[in-house]
């Protein structure tokens, strides 16, 4: 099984953030992000669902952000306490 297939397996069962996946596979976050971008198209007609990142301090939701990368700072309160977006299939 390739790594991408394995990611699809994992995300079919539970939600994961890109960072969690990177930790799991012991690879760079940027590699996981590439994988996710690829998976998004390869799993059609299934969908890669993404829950938006959220500021834990003020509750700001990073809605407009469609990239898989985690935002680093809240634009509203400048907090860096951000819940990353999670993915599932
Ligand atoms: Zn905030």
PDB file of the backbone (N, CA, C, O) and the ligand in Angstrom, with CONECT records:
HET     ZN  A 101       1
ATOM      1  N   UNK A   1       0.858  -1.204   0.000  1.00  0.00           N
ATOM      2  CA  UNK A   1       0.000   0.000   0.000  1.00  0.00           C
ATOM      3  C   UNK A   1       0.891   1.250   0.000  1.00  0.00           C
ATOM      4  O   UNK A   1       1.850   1.342   0.766  1.00  0.00           O
ATOM      5  N   UNK A   2       0.565   2.180  -0.848  1.00  0.00           N
ATOM      6  CA  UNK A   2       1.348   3.407  -0.866  1.00  0.00           C
ATOM      7  C   UNK A   2       0.936   4.311   0.298  1.00  0.00           C
ATOM      8  O   UNK A   2      -0.094   4.096   0.937  1.00  0.00           O
ATOM      9  N   UNK A   3       1.748   5.303   0.553  1.00  0.00           N
ATOM     10  CA  UNK A   3       1.435   6.220   1.649  1.00  0.00           C
ATOM     11  C   UNK A   3       0.095   6.918   1.409  1.00  0.00           C
ATOM     12  O   UNK A   3      -0.700   7.103   2.330  1.00  0.00           O
ATOM     13  N   UNK A   4      -0.133   7.296   0.163  1.00  0.00           N
ATOM     14  CA  UNK A   4      -1.394   7.990  -0.127  1.00  0.00           C
ATOM     15  C   UNK A   4      -2.591   7.092   0.119  1.00  0.00           C
ATOM     16  O   UNK A   4      -3.614   7.533   0.643  1.00  0.00           O
ATOM     17  N   UNK A   5      -2.459   5.829  -0.261  1.00  0.00           N
ATOM     18  CA  UNK A   5      -3.548   4.879   0.008  1.00  0.00           C
ATOM     19  C   UNK A   5      -3.768   4.722   1.502  1.00  0.00           C
ATOM     20  O   UNK A   5      -4.896   4.612   1.981  1.00  0.00           O
ATOM     21  N   UNK A   6      -2.663   4.715   2.216  1.00  0.00           N
ATOM     22  CA  UNK A   6      -2.757   4.566   3.666  1.00  0.00           C
ATOM     23  C   UNK A   6      -3.434   5.790   4.299  1.00  0.00           C
ATOM     24  O   UNK A   6      -4.240   5.662   5.220  1.00  0.00           O
ATOM     25  N   UNK A   7      -3.097   6.951   3.795  1.00  0.00           N
ATOM     26  CA  UNK A   7      -3.740   8.182   4.297  1.00  0.00           C
ATOM     27  C   UNK A   7      -5.244   8.109   4.047  1.00  0.00           C
ATOM     28  O   UNK A   7      -6.043   8.474   4.909  1.00  0.00           O
ATOM     29  N   UNK A   8      -5.622   7.637   2.866  1.00  0.00           N
ATOM     30  CA  UNK A   8      -7.050   7.517   2.541  1.00  0.00           C
ATOM     31  C   UNK A   8      -7.729   6.570   3.528  1.00  0.00           C
ATOM     32  O   UNK A   8      -8.830   6.845   4.004  1.00  0.00           O
ATOM     33  N   UNK A   9      -7.065   5.451   3.831  1.00  0.00           N
ATOM     34  CA  UNK A   9      -7.586   4.494   4.814  1.00  0.00           C
ATOM     35  C   UNK A   9      -7.817   5.159   6.166  1.00  0.00           C
ATOM     36  O   UNK A   9      -8.881   5.034   6.772  1.00  0.00           O
ATOM     37  N   UNK A  10      -6.788   5.868   6.616  1.00  0.00           N
ATOM     38  CA  UNK A  10      -6.851   6.509   7.940  1.00  0.00           C
ATOM     39  C   UNK A  10      -7.978   7.535   7.981  1.00  0.00           C
ATOM     40  O   UNK A  10      -8.775   7.562   8.919  1.00  0.00           O
ATOM     41  N   UNK A  11      -8.035   8.382   6.947  1.00  0.00           N
ATOM     42  CA  UNK A  11      -9.035   9.459   6.945  1.00  0.00           C
ATOM     43  C   UNK A  11     -10.453   8.940   6.732  1.00  0.00           C
ATOM     44  O   UNK A  11     -11.424   9.632   7.040  1.00  0.00           O
ATOM     45  N   UNK A  12     -10.573   7.730   6.209  1.00  0.00           N
ATOM     46  CA  UNK A  12     -11.904   7.129   6.077  1.00  0.00           C
ATOM     47  C   UNK A  12     -12.442   6.729   7.445  1.00  0.00           C
ATOM     48  O   UNK A  12     -13.651   6.620   7.650  1.00  0.00           O
ATOM     49  N   UNK A  13     -11.519   6.515   8.373  1.00  0.00           N
ATOM     50  CA  UNK A  13     -11.919   6.055   9.703  1.00  0.00           C
ATOM     51  C   UNK A  13     -12.018   7.182  10.708  1.00  0.00           C
ATOM     52  O   UNK A  13     -12.925   7.200  11.540  1.00  0.00           O
ATOM     53  N   UNK A  14     -11.090   8.125  10.637  1.00  0.00           N
ATOM     54  CA  UNK A  14     -11.114   9.205  11.622  1.00  0.00           C
ATOM     55  C   UNK A  14     -10.559  10.506  11.066  1.00  0.00           C
ATOM     56  O   UNK A  14      -9.873  10.532  10.044  1.00  0.00           O
ATOM     57  N   UNK A  15     -10.875  11.571  11.764  1.00  0.00           N
ATOM     58  CA  UNK A  15     -10.376  12.880  11.375  1.00  0.00           C
ATOM     59  C   UNK A  15      -8.935  13.049  11.834  1.00  0.00           C
ATOM     60  O   UNK A  15      -8.558  12.650  12.936  1.00  0.00           O
ATOM     61  N   UNK A  16      -8.149  13.649  10.962  1.00  0.00           N
ATOM     62  CA  UNK A  16      -6.759  13.915  11.327  1.00  0.00           C
ATOM     63  C   UNK A  16      -6.358  15.273  10.783  1.00  0.00           C
ATOM     64  O   UNK A  16      -6.850  15.717   9.746  1.00  0.00           O
ATOM     65  N   UNK A  17      -5.459  15.920  11.499  1.00  0.00           N
ATOM     66  CA  UNK A  17      -4.881  17.144  10.957  1.00  0.00           C
ATOM     67  C   UNK A  17      -3.658  16.755  10.130  1.00  0.00           C
ATOM     68  O   UNK A  17      -3.129  15.652  10.263  1.00  0.00           O
ATOM     69  N   UNK A  18      -3.220  17.671   9.281  1.00  0.00           N
ATOM     70  CA  UNK A  18      -2.046  17.402   8.448  1.00  0.00           C
ATOM     71  C   UNK A  18      -0.830  17.112   9.331  1.00  0.00           C
ATOM     72  O   UNK A  18      -0.005  16.259   9.007  1.00  0.00           O
ATOM     73  N   UNK A  19      -0.733  17.828  10.441  1.00  0.00           N
ATOM     74  CA  UNK A  19       0.407  17.628  11.341  1.00  0.00           C
ATOM     75  C   UNK A  19       0.387  16.233  11.969  1.00  0.00           C
ATOM     76  O   UNK A  19       1.430  15.591  12.099  1.00  0.00           O
ATOM     77  N   UNK A  20      -0.786  15.774  12.351  1.00  0.00           N
ATOM     78  CA  UNK A  20      -0.894  14.431  12.921  1.00  0.00           C
ATOM     79  C   UNK A  20      -0.446  13.375  11.910  1.00  0.00           C
ATOM     80  O   UNK A  20       0.240  12.413  12.256  1.00  0.00           O
ATOM     81  N   UNK A  21      -0.846  13.573  10.667  1.00  0.00           N
ATOM     82  CA  UNK A  21      -0.448  12.639   9.618  1.00  0.00           C
ATOM     83  C   UNK A  21       1.065  12.676   9.408  1.00  0.00           C
ATOM     84  O   UNK A  21       1.706  11.640   9.231  1.00  0.00           O
ATOM     85  N   UNK A  22       1.621  13.880   9.431  1.00  0.00           N
ATOM     86  CA  UNK A  22       3.070  14.023   9.262  1.00  0.00           C
ATOM     87  C   UNK A  22       3.809  13.312  10.392  1.00  0.00           C
ATOM     88  O   UNK A  22       4.823  12.654  10.160  1.00  0.00           O
ATOM     89  N   UNK A  23       3.302  13.447  11.607  1.00  0.00           N
ATOM     90  CA  UNK A  23       3.910  12.750  12.745  1.00  0.00           C
ATOM     91  C   UNK A  23       3.806  11.241  12.580  1.00  0.00           C
ATOM     92  O   UNK A  23       4.757  10.504  12.839  1.00  0.00           O
ATOM     93  N   UNK A  24       2.656  10.808  12.152  1.00  0.00           N
ATOM     94  CA  UNK A  24       2.406   9.379  11.996  1.00  0.00           C
ATOM     95  C   UNK A  24       3.364   8.749  10.983  1.00  0.00           C
ATOM     96  O   UNK A  24       3.934   7.686  11.228  1.00  0.00           O
ATOM     97  N   UNK A  25       3.529   9.416   9.855  1.00  0.00           N
ATOM     98  CA  UNK A  25       4.395   8.875   8.803  1.00  0.00           C
ATOM     99  C   UNK A  25       5.841   9.306   8.960  1.00  0.00           C
ATOM    100  O   UNK A  25       6.711   8.869   8.206  1.00  0.00           O
ATOM    101  N   UNK A  26       6.099  10.164   9.940  1.00  0.00           N
ATOM    102  CA  UNK A  26       7.449  10.674  10.184  1.00  0.00           C
ATOM    103  C   UNK A  26       8.038  11.328   8.943  1.00  0.00           C
ATOM    104  O   UNK A  26       9.179  11.073   8.559  1.00  0.00           O
ATOM    105  N   UNK A  27       7.235  12.167   8.338  1.00  0.00           N
ATOM    106  CA  UNK A  27       7.712  12.906   7.175  1.00  0.00           C
ATOM    107  C   UNK A  27       7.376  14.375   7.348  1.00  0.00           C
ATOM    108  O   UNK A  27       6.694  14.763   8.297  1.00  0.00           O
ATOM    109  N   UNK A  28       7.858  15.177   6.432  1.00  0.00           N
ATOM    110  CA  UNK A  28       7.632  16.614   6.492  1.00  0.00           C
ATOM    111  C   UNK A  28       6.167  16.939   6.263  1.00  0.00           C
ATOM    112  O   UNK A  28       5.469  16.269   5.502  1.00  0.00           O
ATOM    113  N   UNK A  29       5.723  17.988   6.944  1.00  0.00           N
ATOM    114  CA  UNK A  29       4.357  18.459   6.768  1.00  0.00           C
ATOM    115  C   UNK A  29       4.080  18.803   5.300  1.00  0.00           C
ATOM    116  O   UNK A  29       2.983  18.565   4.794  1.00  0.00           O
ATOM    117  N   UNK A  30       5.078  19.362   4.630  1.00  0.00           N
ATOM    118  CA  UNK A  30       4.884  19.751   3.235  1.00  0.00           C
ATOM    119  C   UNK A  30       4.599  18.535   2.339  1.00  0.00           C
ATOM    120  O   UNK A  30       3.879  18.641   1.346  1.00  0.00           O
ATOM    121  N   UNK A  31       5.167  17.396   2.700  1.00  0.00           N
ATOM    122  CA  UNK A  31       4.898  16.180   1.922  1.00  0.00           C
ATOM    123  C   UNK A  31       3.462  15.718   2.102  1.00  0.00           C
ATOM    124  O   UNK A  31       2.802  15.292   1.155  1.00  0.00           O
ATOM    125  N   UNK A  32       2.992  15.813   3.351  1.00  0.00           N
ATOM    126  CA  UNK A  32       1.605  15.442   3.635  1.00  0.00           C
ATOM    127  C   UNK A  32       0.652  16.378   2.887  1.00  0.00           C
ATOM    128  O   UNK A  32      -0.369  15.947   2.351  1.00  0.00           O
ATOM    129  N   UNK A  33       0.996  17.632   2.863  1.00  0.00           N
ATOM    130  CA  UNK A  33       0.141  18.604   2.180  1.00  0.00           C
ATOM    131  C   UNK A  33       0.059  18.282   0.689  1.00  0.00           C
ATOM    132  O   UNK A  33      -1.004  18.382   0.078  1.00  0.00           O
ATOM    133  N   UNK A  34       1.192  17.895   0.118  1.00  0.00           N
ATOM    134  CA  UNK A  34       1.187  17.465  -1.290  1.00  0.00           C
ATOM    135  C   UNK A  34       0.311  16.232  -1.479  1.00  0.00           C
ATOM    136  O   UNK A  34      -0.460  16.136  -2.433  1.00  0.00           O
ATOM    137  N   UNK A  35       0.450  15.291  -0.546  1.00  0.00           N
ATOM    138  CA  UNK A  35      -0.367  14.080  -0.615  1.00  0.00           C
ATOM    139  C   UNK A  35      -1.852  14.426  -0.565  1.00  0.00           C
ATOM    140  O   UNK A  35      -2.649  13.910  -1.349  1.00  0.00           O
ATOM    141  N   UNK A  36      -2.208  15.304   0.366  1.00  0.00           N
ATOM    142  CA  UNK A  36      -3.619  15.666   0.526  1.00  0.00           C
ATOM    143  C   UNK A  36      -4.164  16.361  -0.726  1.00  0.00           C
ATOM    144  O   UNK A  36      -5.296  16.120  -1.145  1.00  0.00           O
ATOM    145  N   UNK A  37      -3.340  17.218  -1.305  1.00  0.00           N
ATOM    146  CA  UNK A  37      -3.758  17.895  -2.541  1.00  0.00           C
ATOM    147  C   UNK A  37      -4.025  16.865  -3.641  1.00  0.00           C
ATOM    148  O   UNK A  37      -4.972  16.988  -4.418  1.00  0.00           O
ATOM    149  N   UNK A  38      -3.181  15.869  -3.681  1.00  0.00           N
ATOM    150  CA  UNK A  38      -3.320  14.819  -4.685  1.00  0.00           C
ATOM    151  C   UNK A  38      -4.545  13.951  -4.400  1.00  0.00           C
ATOM    152  O   UNK A  38      -5.323  13.628  -5.298  1.00  0.00           O
ATOM    153  N   UNK A  39      -4.696  13.583  -3.131  1.00  0.00           N
ATOM    154  CA  UNK A  39      -5.799  12.720  -2.713  1.00  0.00           C
ATOM    155  C   UNK A  39      -7.142  13.356  -3.025  1.00  0.00           C
ATOM    156  O   UNK A  39      -8.090  12.686  -3.436  1.00  0.00           O
ATOM    157  N   UNK A  40      -7.200  14.667  -2.819  1.00  0.00           N
ATOM    158  CA  UNK A  40      -8.422  15.427  -3.075  1.00  0.00           C
ATOM    159  C   UNK A  40      -8.980  15.114  -4.466  1.00  0.00           C
ATOM    160  O   UNK A  40     -10.193  15.020  -4.652  1.00  0.00           O
ATOM    161  N   UNK A  41      -8.080  14.954  -5.435  1.00  0.00           N
ATOM    162  CA  UNK A  41      -8.541  14.679  -6.800  1.00  0.00           C
ATOM    163  C   UNK A  41      -8.655  13.185  -7.083  1.00  0.00           C
ATOM    164  O   UNK A  41      -9.513  12.751  -7.851  1.00  0.00           O
ATOM    165  N   UNK A  42      -7.791  12.416  -6.460  1.00  0.00           N
ATOM    166  CA  UNK A  42      -7.753  10.990  -6.801  1.00  0.00           C
ATOM    167  C   UNK A  42      -8.911  10.192  -6.196  1.00  0.00           C
ATOM    168  O   UNK A  42      -9.220   9.104  -6.680  1.00  0.00           O
ATOM    169  N   UNK A  43      -9.548  10.704  -5.161  1.00  0.00           N
ATOM    170  CA  UNK A  43     -10.612   9.921  -4.519  1.00  0.00           C
ATOM    171  C   UNK A  43     -11.997  10.215  -5.084  1.00  0.00           C
ATOM    172  O   UNK A  43     -12.984   9.646  -4.619  1.00  0.00           O
ATOM    173  N   UNK A  44     -12.084  11.088  -6.071  1.00  0.00           N
ATOM    174  CA  UNK A  44     -13.391  11.395  -6.629  1.00  0.00           C
ATOM    175  C   UNK A  44     -14.094  10.129  -7.078  1.00  0.00           C
ATOM    176  O   UNK A  44     -13.417   9.247  -7.605  1.00  0.00           O
ATOM    177  N   UNK A  45     -15.406   9.967  -6.910  1.00  0.00           N
ATOM    178  CA  UNK A  45     -16.363  10.994  -6.459  1.00  0.00           C
ATOM    179  C   UNK A  45     -16.438  11.176  -4.944  1.00  0.00           C
ATOM    180  O   UNK A  45     -17.241  11.977  -4.464  1.00  0.00           O
ATOM    181  N   UNK A  46     -15.624  10.454  -4.189  1.00  0.00           N
ATOM    182  CA  UNK A  46     -15.623  10.727  -2.758  1.00  0.00           C
ATOM    183  C   UNK A  46     -14.968  12.079  -2.521  1.00  0.00           C
ATOM    184  O   UNK A  46     -14.294  12.630  -3.391  1.00  0.00           O
ATOM    185  N   UNK A  47     -15.186  12.594  -1.322  1.00  0.00           N
ATOM    186  CA  UNK A  47     -14.669  13.930  -1.054  1.00  0.00           C
ATOM    187  C   UNK A  47     -13.760  13.978   0.153  1.00  0.00           C
ATOM    188  O   UNK A  47     -13.996  13.318   1.165  1.00  0.00           O
ATOM    189  N   UNK A  48     -12.723  14.769   0.022  1.00  0.00           N
ATOM    190  CA  UNK A  48     -11.875  15.043   1.168  1.00  0.00           C
ATOM    191  C   UNK A  48     -12.537  16.183   1.943  1.00  0.00           C
ATOM    192  O   UNK A  48     -12.528  17.333   1.505  1.00  0.00           O
ATOM    193  N   UNK A  49     -13.106  15.848   3.091  1.00  0.00           N
ATOM    194  CA  UNK A  49     -13.785  16.871   3.879  1.00  0.00           C
ATOM    195  C   UNK A  49     -12.780  17.565   4.781  1.00  0.00           C
ATOM    196  O   UNK A  49     -11.849  16.947   5.296  1.00  0.00           O
ATOM    197  N   UNK A  50     -12.985  18.849   4.958  1.00  0.00           N
ATOM    198  CA  UNK A  50     -12.062  19.619   5.757  1.00  0.00           C
ATOM    199  C   UNK A  50     -12.848  20.454   6.746  1.00  0.00           C
ATOM    200  O   UNK A  50     -13.745  21.207   6.369  1.00  0.00           O
ATOM    201  N   UNK A  51     -12.504  20.314   8.006  1.00  0.00           N
ATOM    202  CA  UNK A  51     -13.115  21.180   9.016  1.00  0.00           C
ATOM    203  C   UNK A  51     -12.205  22.364   9.207  1.00  0.00           C
ATOM    204  O   UNK A  51     -10.990  22.215   9.336  1.00  0.00           O
ATOM    205  N   UNK A  52     -12.788  23.532   9.225  1.00  0.00           N
ATOM    206  CA  UNK A  52     -11.973  24.741   9.299  1.00  0.00           C
ATOM    207  C   UNK A  52     -11.178  24.835  10.587  1.00  0.00           C
ATOM    208  O   UNK A  52     -11.583  24.343  11.640  1.00  0.00           O
ATOM    209  N   UNK A  53     -10.034  25.485  10.463  1.00  0.00           N
ATOM    210  CA  UNK A  53      -9.245  25.786  11.654  1.00  0.00           C
ATOM    211  C   UNK A  53      -9.994  26.830  12.485  1.00  0.00           C
ATOM    212  O   UNK A  53     -10.803  27.605  11.976  1.00  0.00           O
ATOM    213  N   UNK A  54      -9.693  26.816  13.759  1.00  0.00           N
ATOM    214  CA  UNK A  54     -10.454  27.651  14.687  1.00  0.00           C
ATOM    215  C   UNK A  54      -9.504  28.263  15.709  1.00  0.00           C
ATOM    216  O   UNK A  54      -8.588  27.600  16.195  1.00  0.00           O
ATOM    217  N   UNK A  55      -9.732  29.531  16.030  1.00  0.00           N
ATOM    218  CA  UNK A  55      -8.963  30.162  17.101  1.00  0.00           C
ATOM    219  C   UNK A  55      -9.563  29.737  18.436  1.00  0.00           C
ATOM    220  O   UNK A  55     -10.750  29.942  18.691  1.00  0.00           O
ATOM    221  N   UNK A  56      -8.725  29.143  19.282  1.00  0.00           N
ATOM    222  CA  UNK A  56      -9.245  28.664  20.561  1.00  0.00           C
ATOM    223  C   UNK A  56      -9.489  29.804  21.532  1.00  0.00           C
ATOM    224  O   UNK A  56     -10.201  29.640  22.523  1.00  0.00           O
ATOM    225  N   UNK A  57      -8.916  30.928  21.261  1.00  0.00           N
ATOM    226  CA  UNK A  57      -9.058  32.047  22.190  1.00  0.00           C
ATOM    227  C   UNK A  57     -10.361  32.814  21.944  1.00  0.00           C
ATOM    228  O   UNK A  57     -11.129  33.055  22.876  1.00  0.00           O
ATOM    229  N   UNK A  58     -10.604  33.192  20.694  1.00  0.00           N
ATOM    230  CA  UNK A  58     -11.787  34.026  20.448  1.00  0.00           C
ATOM    231  C   UNK A  58     -12.840  33.318  19.586  1.00  0.00           C
ATOM    232  O   UNK A  58     -13.919  33.861  19.350  1.00  0.00           O
ATOM    233  N   UNK A  59     -12.526  32.120  19.123  1.00  0.00           N
ATOM    234  CA  UNK A  59     -13.515  31.376  18.347  1.00  0.00           C
ATOM    235  C   UNK A  59     -13.567  31.735  16.875  1.00  0.00           C
ATOM    236  O   UNK A  59     -14.454  31.278  16.154  1.00  0.00           O
ATOM    237  N   UNK A  60     -12.627  32.547  16.424  1.00  0.00           N
ATOM    238  CA  UNK A  60     -12.592  32.919  15.011  1.00  0.00           C
ATOM    239  C   UNK A  60     -12.406  31.685  14.127  1.00  0.00           C
ATOM    240  O   UNK A  60     -11.540  30.850  14.388  1.00  0.00           O
ATOM    241  N   UNK A  61     -13.227  31.577  13.076  1.00  0.00           N
ATOM    242  CA  UNK A  61     -13.139  30.438  12.165  1.00  0.00           C
ATOM    243  C   UNK A  61     -12.453  30.882  10.878  1.00  0.00           C
ATOM    244  O   UNK A  61     -12.823  31.891  10.277  1.00  0.00           O
ATOM    245  N   UNK A  62     -11.468  30.126  10.473  1.00  0.00           N
ATOM    246  CA  UNK A  62     -10.689  30.463   9.268  1.00  0.00           C
ATOM    247  C   UNK A  62     -11.394  29.929   8.024  1.00  0.00           C
ATOM    248  O   UNK A  62     -10.915  29.010   7.359  1.00  0.00           O
ATOM    249  N   UNK A  63     -12.539  30.530   7.733  1.00  0.00           N
ATOM    250  CA  UNK A  63     -13.391  29.995   6.675  1.00  0.00           C
ATOM    251  C   UNK A  63     -12.853  30.180   5.270  1.00  0.00           C
ATOM    252  O   UNK A  63     -12.925  29.275   4.438  1.00  0.00           O
ATOM    253  N   UNK A  64     -12.325  31.337   5.021  1.00  0.00           N
ATOM    254  CA  UNK A  64     -11.937  31.650   3.645  1.00  0.00           C
ATOM    255  C   UNK A  64     -10.704  30.881   3.211  1.00  0.00           C
ATOM    256  O   UNK A  64     -10.365  30.860   2.027  1.00  0.00           O
ATOM    257  N   UNK A  65     -10.043  30.261   4.147  1.00  0.00           N
ATOM    258  CA  UNK A  65      -8.803  29.571   3.835  1.00  0.00           C
ATOM    259  C   UNK A  65      -9.073  28.179   3.262  1.00  0.00           C
ATOM    260  O   UNK A  65      -9.641  27.323   3.939  1.00  0.00           O
ATOM    261  N   UNK A  66      -8.675  27.966   2.050  1.00  0.00           N
ATOM    262  CA  UNK A  66      -8.956  26.671   1.441  1.00  0.00           C
ATOM    263  C   UNK A  66      -7.706  25.815   1.361  1.00  0.00           C
ATOM    264  O   UNK A  66      -7.770  24.630   1.032  1.00  0.00           O
ATOM    265  N   UNK A  67      -6.572  26.423   1.665  1.00  0.00           N
ATOM    266  CA  UNK A  67      -5.317  25.673   1.636  1.00  0.00           C
ATOM    267  C   UNK A  67      -5.280  24.691   2.789  1.00  0.00           C
ATOM    268  O   UNK A  67      -5.952  24.874   3.804  1.00  0.00           O
ATOM    269  N   UNK A  68      -4.496  23.658   2.621  1.00  0.00           N
ATOM    270  CA  UNK A  68      -4.422  22.650   3.676  1.00  0.00           C
ATOM    271  C   UNK A  68      -3.473  23.054   4.804  1.00  0.00           C
ATOM    272  O   UNK A  68      -3.457  22.438   5.870  1.00  0.00           O
ATOM    273  N   UNK A  69      -2.705  24.070   4.556  1.00  0.00           N
ATOM    274  CA  UNK A  69      -1.749  24.498   5.582  1.00  0.00           C
ATOM    275  C   UNK A  69      -2.439  25.181   6.749  1.00  0.00           C
ATOM    276  O   UNK A  69      -3.440  25.880   6.586  1.00  0.00           O
ATOM    277  N   UNK A  70      -1.885  24.964   7.912  1.00  0.00           N
ATOM    278  CA  UNK A  70      -2.458  25.530   9.121  1.00  0.00           C
ATOM    279  C   UNK A  70      -2.145  27.021   9.227  1.00  0.00           C
ATOM    280  O   UNK A  70      -0.998  27.427   9.037  1.00  0.00           O
ATOM    281  N   UNK A  71      -3.158  27.843   9.530  1.00  0.00           N
ATOM    282  CA  UNK A  71      -2.868  29.266   9.745  1.00  0.00           C
ATOM    283  C   UNK A  71      -2.075  29.422  11.034  1.00  0.00           C
ATOM    284  O   UNK A  71      -2.251  28.641  11.969  1.00  0.00           O
ATOM    285  N   UNK A  72      -1.210  30.416  11.091  1.00  0.00           N
ATOM    286  CA  UNK A  72      -0.343  30.515  12.264  1.00  0.00           C
ATOM    287  C   UNK A  72      -0.868  31.503  13.302  1.00  0.00           C
ATOM    288  O   UNK A  72      -0.557  31.389  14.487  1.00  0.00           O
ATOM    289  N   UNK A  73      -1.654  32.460  12.859  1.00  0.00           N
ATOM    290  CA  UNK A  73      -2.109  33.501  13.777  1.00  0.00           C
ATOM    291  C   UNK A  73      -3.554  33.872  13.516  1.00  0.00           C
ATOM    292  O   UNK A  73      -4.011  33.879  12.373  1.00  0.00           O
ATOM    293  N   UNK A  74      -4.265  34.180  14.583  1.00  0.00           N
ATOM    294  CA  UNK A  74      -5.639  34.631  14.423  1.00  0.00           C
ATOM    295  C   UNK A  74      -5.643  36.091  13.948  1.00  0.00           C
ATOM    296  O   UNK A  74      -4.999  36.939  14.566  1.00  0.00           O
ATOM    297  N   UNK A  75      -6.356  36.390  12.869  1.00  0.00           N
ATOM    298  CA  UNK A  75      -6.377  37.770  12.374  1.00  0.00           C
ATOM    299  C   UNK A  75      -7.171  38.699  13.296  1.00  0.00           C
ATOM    300  O   UNK A  75      -7.020  39.919  13.230  1.00  0.00           O
ATOM    301  N   UNK A  76      -8.002  38.130  14.140  1.00  0.00           N
ATOM    302  CA  UNK A  76      -8.847  38.957  14.998  1.00  0.00           C
ATOM    303  C   UNK A  76      -8.164  39.296  16.324  1.00  0.00           C
ATOM    304  O   UNK A  76      -8.100  40.461  16.718  1.00  0.00           O
ATOM    305  N   UNK A  77      -7.657  38.274  17.003  1.00  0.00           N
ATOM    306  CA  UNK A  77      -7.083  38.542  18.335  1.00  0.00           C
ATOM    307  C   UNK A  77      -5.580  38.296  18.390  1.00  0.00           C
ATOM    308  O   UNK A  77      -4.957  38.463  19.439  1.00  0.00           O
ATOM    309  N   UNK A  78      -4.989  37.893  17.240  1.00  0.00           N
ATOM    310  CA  UNK A  78      -3.542  37.654  17.132  1.00  0.00           C
ATOM    311  C   UNK A  78      -3.059  36.468  17.956  1.00  0.00           C
ATOM    312  O   UNK A  78      -1.854  36.267  18.112  1.00  0.00           O
ATOM    313  N   UNK A  79      -3.973  35.704  18.469  1.00  0.00           N
ATOM    314  CA  UNK A  79      -3.584  34.521  19.225  1.00  0.00           C
ATOM    315  C   UNK A  79      -2.953  33.493  18.297  1.00  0.00           C
ATOM    316  O   UNK A  79      -3.314  33.400  17.124  1.00  0.00           O
ATOM    317  N   UNK A  80      -2.014  32.729  18.825  1.00  0.00           N
ATOM    318  CA  UNK A  80      -1.429  31.652  18.022  1.00  0.00           C
ATOM    319  C   UNK A  80      -1.953  30.305  18.497  1.00  0.00           C
ATOM    320  O   UNK A  80      -1.435  29.251  18.127  1.00  0.00           O
ATOM    321  N   UNK A  81      -2.957  30.361  19.300  1.00  0.00           N
ATOM    322  CA  UNK A  81      -3.551  29.152  19.852  1.00  0.00           C
ATOM    323  C   UNK A  81      -4.644  28.688  18.890  1.00  0.00           C
ATOM    324  O   UNK A  81      -5.828  28.943  19.108  1.00  0.00           O
ATOM    325  N   UNK A  82      -4.240  28.021  17.853  1.00  0.00           N
ATOM    326  CA  UNK A  82      -5.152  27.680  16.760  1.00  0.00           C
ATOM    327  C   UNK A  82      -5.358  26.165  16.702  1.00  0.00           C
ATOM    328  O   UNK A  82      -4.397  25.395  16.713  1.00  0.00           O
ATOM    329  N   UNK A  83      -6.573  25.768  16.642  1.00  0.00           N
ATOM    330  CA  UNK A  83      -6.880  24.363  16.376  1.00  0.00           C
ATOM    331  C   UNK A  83      -6.737  24.145  14.882  1.00  0.00           C
ATOM    332  O   UNK A  83      -7.407  24.819  14.100  1.00  0.00           O
ATOM    333  N   UNK A  84      -5.884  23.225  14.465  1.00  0.00           N
ATOM    334  CA  UNK A  84      -5.697  23.063  13.031  1.00  0.00           C
ATOM    335  C   UNK A  84      -6.945  22.485  12.347  1.00  0.00           C
ATOM    336  O   UNK A  84      -7.786  21.850  12.983  1.00  0.00           O
ATOM    337  N   UNK A  85      -7.034  22.719  11.062  1.00  0.00           N
ATOM    338  CA  UNK A  85      -8.147  22.095  10.359  1.00  0.00           C
ATOM    339  C   UNK A  85      -7.902  20.588  10.280  1.00  0.00           C
ATOM    340  O   UNK A  85      -6.760  20.138  10.186  1.00  0.00           O
ATOM    341  N   UNK A  86      -8.963  19.837  10.320  1.00  0.00           N
ATOM    342  CA  UNK A  86      -8.818  18.390  10.241  1.00  0.00           C
ATOM    343  C   UNK A  86      -9.470  17.880   8.964  1.00  0.00           C
ATOM    344  O   UNK A  86     -10.377  18.499   8.408  1.00  0.00           O
ATOM    345  N   UNK A  87      -8.979  16.740   8.524  1.00  0.00           N
ATOM    346  CA  UNK A  87      -9.444  16.145   7.274  1.00  0.00           C
ATOM    347  C   UNK A  87     -10.111  14.813   7.530  1.00  0.00           C
ATOM    348  O   UNK A  87      -9.747  14.079   8.449  1.00  0.00           O
ATOM    349  N   UNK A  88     -11.076  14.521   6.713  1.00  0.00           N
ATOM    350  CA  UNK A  88     -11.686  13.197   6.746  1.00  0.00           C
ATOM    351  C   UNK A  88     -12.244  12.901   5.363  1.00  0.00           C
ATOM    352  O   UNK A  88     -12.432  13.800   4.542  1.00  0.00           O
ATOM    353  N   UNK A  89     -12.504  11.624   5.125  1.00  0.00           N
ATOM    354  CA  UNK A  89     -13.032  11.238   3.818  1.00  0.00           C
ATOM    355  C   UNK A  89     -14.369  10.538   4.020  1.00  0.00           C
ATOM    356  O   UNK A  89     -15.002  10.123   3.049  1.00  0.00           O
TER     357      UNK A  89
HETATM  358 ZN    ZN A 101      -8.674  34.759  17.893  1.00  0.00          ZN
END
